[in-house]
Amino acid sequence: MTETQKKAALKMLNAGVDIAEIAADFGVPITTLKSFYLRGGEQDAVVKPETGNCKWCGTEFKYPHHGREKRFCCRHCYNQWWHAVHDGRKAYRRTCPTCGKVFTVYGNKRQKYCSVGCFQAARKAGGKGE
């Protein structure tokens, strides 16, 4: 992209145009724009919203000045959302064949091992590890 195109695309982004539409207008991949704006030093030029709405309760809250944008207004709302999402999945109680630990798996009935370490130990011991 030329400097003129970058400036024009930046104005469109700050005006609220979707990044996919901008990419289509200039005929460049979306990843090119994302890498330029979000990772390439132009971060300060992009206007970030100052407030957002909680994904769980809908309460409006202020974003922090650093880090990524928050999705929840508080830890309580995050916990409520997490439990609502995971309660819909089936829970499987398993016993790890390597260490004997009893653990719970959500939604994955094929998982055998409690951790990657136990999986690797089983493979080193000569088991298939599957």
C-alpha positions in Angstrom: 0.0 0.0 0.0 1.2 3.5 -0.7 1.3 6.2 2.0 -1.7 7.9 0.4 -3.7 4.7 0.6 -2.6 4.1 4.2 -3.8 7.6 5.2 -7.1 7.2 3.4 -7.7 3.7 5.0 -6.8 5.2 8.4 -9.5 7.9 7.9 -12.0 5.3 6.9 -11.2 3.1 10.0 -11.5 6.1 12.3 -14.9 6.9 10.7 -16.1 3.5 11.8 -15.9 1.6 8.5 -15.3 -2.1 8.9 -11.8 -3.3 8.2 -13.1 -6.0 5.8 -14.8 -3.3 3.7 -11.6 -1.2 3.7 -9.6 -4.2 2.5 -12.1 -4.8 -0.3 -12.0 -1.2 -1.4 -8.2 -1.1 -1.7 -7.9 -4.7 -3.0 -5.6 -5.9 -0.2 -5.9 -8.8 2.2 -7.5 -8.0 5.6 -4.4 -9.4 7.3 -2.3 -6.7 5.6 -4.4 -4.0 7.1 -4.5 -5.6 10.5 -0.7 -6.0 10.6 -0.2 -2.4 9.6 -2.7 -0.8 12.0 -2.6 -3.2 14.9 1.0 -4.3 14.9 2.9 -2.0 12.7 3.4 1.1 14.8 0.2 3.0 13.8 -1.6 1.9 16.9 -1.8 5.4 18.3 -3.4 6.7 15.1 -6.3 4.3 15.4 -9.1 5.7 17.6 -10.1 3.1 20.2 -13.5 3.3 21.8 -13.5 4.6 25.4 -16.4 2.6 26.6 -18.0 -0.8 26.0 -20.9 -3.0 27.1 -20.5 -6.1 29.3 -21.0 -9.3 27.4 -23.0 -10.7 30.3 -25.1 -8.0 31.9 -24.9 -5.2 29.2 -23.7 -2.6 31.7 -21.6 0.1 30.1 -18.0 0.5 31.4 -14.8 2.3 30.6 -12.0 0.5 28.8 -8.5 0.6 30.5 -5.9 2.8 28.8 -3.6 -0.2 28.3 -3.9 -3.8 27.2 -6.7 -5.3 25.1 -10.3 -4.3 25.3 -12.3 -5.9 28.1 -15.5 -7.9 27.4 -16.9 -7.9 31.0 -17.5 -5.2 33.5 -16.3 -7.3 36.5 -15.0 -10.6 37.5 -18.5 -11.7 38.8 -20.0 -11.3 35.3 -17.1 -13.2 33.7 -17.7 -16.1 36.2 -21.4 -16.1 35.5 -20.8 -16.2 31.8 -18.2 -19.0 32.1 -20.4 -21.2 34.1 -23.4 -20.7 31.8 -21.2 -21.7 28.8 -19.7 -24.7 30.4 -22.9 -26.0 32.0 -24.2 -26.7 28.5 -21.4 -29.1 27.7 -21.3 -32.6 28.9 -18.8 -33.3 31.7 -16.7 -36.5 31.7 -14.9 -37.7 34.8 -11.7 -39.5 33.9 -8.8 -41.2 35.7 -5.4 -40.4 34.3 -3.7 -43.7 33.4 -0.3 -42.2 34.1 -0.7 -40.6 37.5 -4.1 -41.9 38.7 -5.5 -38.4 39.2 -9.3 -38.1 38.8 -10.2 -35.0 36.6 -13.1 -33.6 34.7 -13.2 -32.9 31.0 -15.8 -30.7 29.4 -17.1 -31.8 26.0 -14.2 -34.0 24.9 -15.0 -37.6 25.6 -11.7 -38.9 24.0 -9.3 -37.2 26.4 -7.4 -39.7 28.5 -4.7 -37.8 30.3 -4.9 -35.0 32.9 -2.1 -33.0 31.4 0.4 -32.8 28.6 3.1 -34.0 31.0 1.3 -37.2 31.7 0.7 -37.7 28.0 4.4 -37.3 27.2 5.4 -39.6 30.1 3.1 -42.3 28.7 4.7 -41.9 25.2 8.2 -42.2 26.7 7.2 -45.3 28.7 6.3 -47.0 25.4 2.5 -46.5 25.2 0.8 -45.1 22.1 -0.2 -42.0 24.0 -3.4 -41.6 22.1 
